[in-house]
Amino acid sequence: MRPRFQADADLNEIIVLATVRQEPAVDFQTATSGGLRGLPDPQVLARAASLGRVLVTHDFKTMPRHLADFVAAAPSPGVLLVPQYLPIATAVEQILLIWAASEASEWTNRLVALPL
């Protein structure tokens, strides 16, 4: 099964829209549609996990620590860290590569910074 993605509230929503525009088959949920706006990081991770979605975020500062705490208690579908400086086209290309060339299970409990 291909990875499904969940945008964190801090992720530039243009990345989500451009990814889905480039490949409509990608399952990439916005923070708003996922009900993540205003939630603290541990709850964001729990919601993404309950939905079986890899979280995509710009949060390099706190998300790695929260993910480590989370996976100590429960499995996570994984987290992709997208640097703010990464061009949107590159972020979209990298997310599409992950979607096309991997299985969702390959991202379990992983924290990966883009670009690959």
N, C-alpha and C positions, 0 to 999 in steps of 0.2 A: 504494500500500500504506500502511495506517495505521501510525503509530509503535507500536513495542513498547517496553516500559519495563523497566528493571532498577533495583531499589532498592539503594542503597548500604547498607553495614552500619550507618551512623549514622542512616538515615532511620527515622522513627517508623513502625513496621510497621502501625499503625492506618490510616495513609494508604493503604497498599497494599490492606488488607482492605476499607476503606470504598469505595475506587475500584472494586474488582472486585464488591463487593456492589451498588453503584449501577448498574454496567454490566458484566455478566458476560462480555461479548465482549472486554473490554479484556485484552490480554496484558501482565500486570504481574508480574514475577517477584520474589520476595523475595530478600534477600541470602543467606539460608541455602540456598534452592533453587538459586541461581546460583553457589554455592560461593565467595562473596566474603568471608565472615567471616575476619578476621585478615590479609587481603591488604593490601599497601601500595597507595596511590592509583594509581601507574603500572600495576600489575597489574590493579587493578579496572577501569581504563579499557580496558586490553587485552582483558580478559574480556568486558566489555560490547560492545566493538567486534567481537570474534569472533562474538558472538551476534546482532549487528545490533540492539542495544537502546540506547535513550536512557537514560543514567544519571540517576537522580533522587536527589539528595543534600541534606543540610543543611550540607555542608562548604563554607562561603564562604571559609574561611581558606586552605586548601591546594589544593583542587581546581582553581580557575582557573589557577594556575601549572602544575600537573601536566597539565592539558588543553592548555595552550599548548605545552608540551614534546612532548606526545603527537602533536598534529596537525602538528607540524613534521616528523614521521617517517611518520605513517600517518593515514588518515582516521578520524574518530570519528563515531558516529551522533548525538552531541550530549550535552549535559548540562543538566539543569534543576536550578536551585538553589532550594530551598524554605526560606525563613527559618523559624527555630524559632518565632518569634512568630506566624506566619501561622496562623489557625484551620484546623483539620483540614478542616472543611467547605469552606473557600475553596480549600485546596490540592487537594482532590478535584475541586471544580468546575473549577479551572484545568486540571488534568491531563485531565479528560474533554473539555474544550473543545479542547485541543491534539489529543487522540486523534480527536475527531469532525470537526474542521475543517481538518486538515492532512495532508500526506503525510510519510512517514518521511524522504524525501529533503530536505525543507525544513529539517530539524534538523541535517543533516550539518555537523560542525565548529562548531556554534553552542553558546554558553554563554548561557543565558537565566535570569534570576532571576524568580521568581513574586512577586507577581501580575503578569500581563502588562499 
